[in-house]
Amino acid sequence: MVRLFLFCCLLITSFVRADTIHVYCDDWPGFCHRDGKGVYLDVVRAIYEPLGHEVKLHMVPYKRALAVVSQKEGDMAMGVYRGEVPGVHQPDYPDSADYVSVVMQKRWLPHWAGEHSLKEQEVLWLRGWAFDKFIPEPMRWFEIDSHEMALQLLIKGRYRYYLTDGALYPEGSLPPELVQVFLRWIPTYPIFADTPKGRQLHGLWDPGMRTLIRQGKLAEIYRQNKLYDYYQDFLREQVVRANKPQP
């Protein structure tokens, strides 16, 4: 009888043991930090930890994160454009969005007329980003290795515009001769490995996001990470969507 009791305890312990989710993410201010904080990680924990999962962060360069998950060596990666990676699963609800903004010298601001002003201009963005897939204007674009280098090239007049995520690099951190204007939202999504575990996690994402949105928890996550002011319009769009009748 004692042996049977101990055997049952072992079975119960195995059943309730946390299943570790291996999440891959680049080092993005406000979204994914080495200390485990940030919007992406807070959202993942809020969805999956109540279901008995444990979240383990792997901080790697963006392209490496995509490769690991597409090769089925990790469970999920964060902040990926729709359809960017073949052979993986992406949900309907985004994990966030790029707050795409344009940085330029202040002398160009009176001539700025929205996206049309980018046409045939020399435009910078950080290596690995893919703004050309979402902005219809033809641009002569160049990838750059660092935010600081991009700012210096603008100041020297080598390039007219620099596209970036304004939430990552707020205007208050810019040199005084530069200005930043909002351009558009580009939603980003998690990707899940094409494995039984990845498919299970994928199936839990959209219901979990709807719950976070309807309960106001998603907005609170942005407030805690000091990003709500940038994302309040995006968050309102998510509330409208989540409260529509499900088909």
C-alpha positions in Angstrom: 0.0 0.0 0.0 2.8 2.4 0.9 4.6 1.6 -2.4 1.4 2.2 -4.3 0.9 5.6 -2.5 4.5 6.7 -3.3 4.0 5.6 -7.0 0.8 7.7 -7.2 2.7 10.7 -5.8 5.4 10.3 -8.4 2.8 10.2 -11.1 1.1 13.4 -9.8 4.4 15.2 -9.4 5.3 14.3 -13.0 1.9 15.5 -14.2 2.0 18.9 -12.6 5.7 19.6 -13.2 6.1 22.8 -15.2 6.7 22.4 -18.9 9.5 24.8 -19.9 8.9 27.0 -22.9 12.1 28.1 -24.6 11.6 31.6 -25.9 14.1 33.3 -28.2 14.3 37.0 -28.5 16.8 39.8 -29.4 17.8 42.5 -26.9 15.1 45.1 -27.5 14.6 48.0 -25.0 11.3 47.8 -23.3 10.4 44.4 -24.9 13.0 41.8 -24.1 15.7 42.3 -21.5 18.3 39.9 -20.2 16.8 40.1 -16.7 13.6 38.6 -18.0 11.6 41.8 -18.1 9.9 43.5 -21.0 6.6 43.5 -22.9 7.2 40.3 -24.9 8.2 38.2 -21.8 5.5 39.7 -19.6 2.9 38.7 -22.2 4.3 35.2 -22.6 4.3 34.6 -18.9 0.8 36.0 -18.5 -0.6 33.6 -21.1 1.3 30.4 -20.3 2.4 30.4 -16.7 -1.2 30.1 -15.3 -1.4 26.9 -17.5 1.6 25.4 -15.8 4.3 26.4 -18.1 7.7 27.8 -17.1 9.2 30.5 -19.4 12.9 30.3 -20.2 14.5 33.2 -22.1 17.3 32.8 -24.6 18.7 36.2 -25.6 20.2 35.9 -29.1 20.4 38.0 -32.3 17.2 38.3 -34.2 18.2 36.2 -37.2 19.5 33.5 -34.9 16.1 33.5 -33.0 14.3 32.9 -36.3 16.6 30.1 -37.3 16.4 28.3 -34.0 12.6 28.1 -34.1 12.4 27.3 -37.8 14.8 24.5 -37.3 12.6 23.2 -34.4 15.4 23.7 -31.8 13.3 26.2 -29.8 9.6 26.7 -29.1 8.9 30.3 -30.0 10.5 33.6 -31.0 9.1 37.1 -30.6 8.6 40.2 -32.7 8.4 38.6 -36.2 6.8 40.1 -39.2 3.8 38.3 -40.7 5.0 35.6 -43.2 8.7 36.4 -42.6 9.7 32.8 -41.7 8.4 29.7 -43.7 7.6 26.5 -42.0 6.5 27.9 -38.6 3.1 28.9 -37.1 1.9 32.4 -36.4 -1.3 33.4 -34.6 -3.9 36.0 -35.5 -3.2 38.3 -32.6 0.1 40.2 -32.7 2.6 40.2 -29.8 3.1 44.0 -30.4 3.9 46.3 -33.4 6.8 48.3 -34.6 6.1 52.0 -33.9 7.7 53.0 -37.2 9.1 56.5 -37.1 11.3 58.7 -39.4 14.3 60.5 -38.0 15.6 63.5 -40.1 17.4 66.8 -39.7 15.0 69.5 -38.5 15.5 71.5 -41.7 13.7 68.8 -43.7 10.6 68.8 -41.5 8.8 71.6 -43.4 9.1 69.5 -46.5 7.8 66.3 -44.9 4.6 65.0 -46.5 4.3 61.5 -45.0 5.3 58.3 -46.7 5.4 59.9 -50.1 8.4 61.9 -49.0 10.4 58.7 -48.9 10.1 58.1 -52.6 13.5 57.7 -54.3 15.2 59.0 -51.2 18.3 57.5 -49.5 16.9 55.9 -46.4 18.6 54.0 -43.5 17.5 51.3 -41.1 19.1 48.8 -38.9 20.3 45.6 -40.4 17.8 42.8 -40.4 14.7 45.0 -40.5 12.4 44.8 -43.5 10.6 48.1 -43.9 10.7 47.8 -47.7 8.1 45.0 -47.5 5.5 47.2 -45.8 6.1 50.7 -47.2 5.0 50.9 -50.8 7.2 53.8 -51.8 10.3 52.8 -53.7 13.4 53.9 -51.6 17.1 53.7 -52.0 17.6 52.0 -48.7 20.8 51.0 -46.8 21.2 48.8 -43.8 23.3 50.1 -40.9 24.8 48.3 -38.0 23.9 50.6 -35.1 21.5 53.3 -34.1 24.3 55.7 -33.2 25.9 55.3 -36.6 22.7 56.1 -38.3 22.3 59.3 -36.3 25.8 60.4 -37.2 25.2 59.8 -40.9 22.0 62.0 -40.7 23.8 64.8 -38.9 26.6 64.7 -41.6 23.9 64.9 -44.3 25.0 61.6 -45.9 21.4 60.4 -45.8 18.0 62.1 -45.7 15.9 59.7 -43.5 16.4 57.0 -40.9 13.5 54.6 -40.2 13.4 53.0 -36.8 11.0 52.0 -34.0 10.3 55.2 -32.1 9.4 53.4 -28.9 12.9 51.9 -28.8 14.7 55.2 -29.4 12.4 58.0 -28.1 12.8 61.5 -29.4 14.2 62.8 -26.1 17.3 60.8 -26.7 18.0 62.4 -30.1 20.7 65.0 -30.8 19.1 68.5 -30.9 19.5 68.9 -34.7 17.3 65.9 -35.4 13.6 65.3 -35.2 11.4 62.2 -35.2 7.9 61.8 -36.7 5.5 58.8 -36.5 5.0 56.9 -39.8 2.9 53.8 -39.2 2.3 50.6 -37.2 3.6 47.3 -38.5 2.2 44.4 -36.4 4.7 41.7 -35.2 3.8 38.2 -34.1 5.4 35.3 -32.3 6.4 32.3 -34.3 6.0 28.8 -33.0 8.0 25.7 -34.1 6.3 23.2 -36.2 6.3 20.5 -33.5 3.6 19.1 -31.3 4.6 21.4 -28.5 4.8 24.4 -30.8 1.4 23.7 -32.3 -0.1 23.4 -28.8 1.4 26.7 -27.7 0.2 28.3 -30.9 -3.3 27.2 -30.2 -3.2 28.8 -26.8 -1.9 32.2 -27.9 -5.1 33.8 -29.4 -7.5 32.9 -26.6 -4.8 34.0 -24.1 -4.4 37.3 -25.8 -8.1 38.0 -26.0 -8.3 37.4 -22.2 -5.4 39.8 -21.5 -6.9 42.5 -23.7 -10.5 42.2 -22.4 -9.3 42.2 -18.8 -7.1 45.3 -19.3 -3.9 43.3 -18.4 -2.2 43.9 -21.8 -2.5 47.7 -21.3 -1.1 47.3 -17.8 1.9 45.4 -19.1 2.7 48.3 -21.4 2.3 50.8 -18.5 4.6 48.8 -16.3 7.2 48.9 -19.1 6.7 52.6 -19.7 5.5 52.1 -23.3 1.8 52.8 -22.9 2.0 56.4 -24.2 3.5 55.2 -27.5 1.1 52.3 -27.9 -2.2 53.5 -26.6 -3.7 53.8 -30.1 -2.5 50.3 -31.0 -3.9 48.9 -27.7 -7.3 50.5 -28.4 -7.4 48.8 -31.8 -6.8 45.5 -30.0 -9.6 46.1 -27.5 -12.0 46.8 -30.4 -11.0 43.6 -32.1 -11.1 41.4 -29.0 -14.6 42.5 -28.2 -16.0 41.7 -31.6 -18.1 38.5 -31.7 -16.0 35.5 -32.6 -16.9 33.8 -35.8 
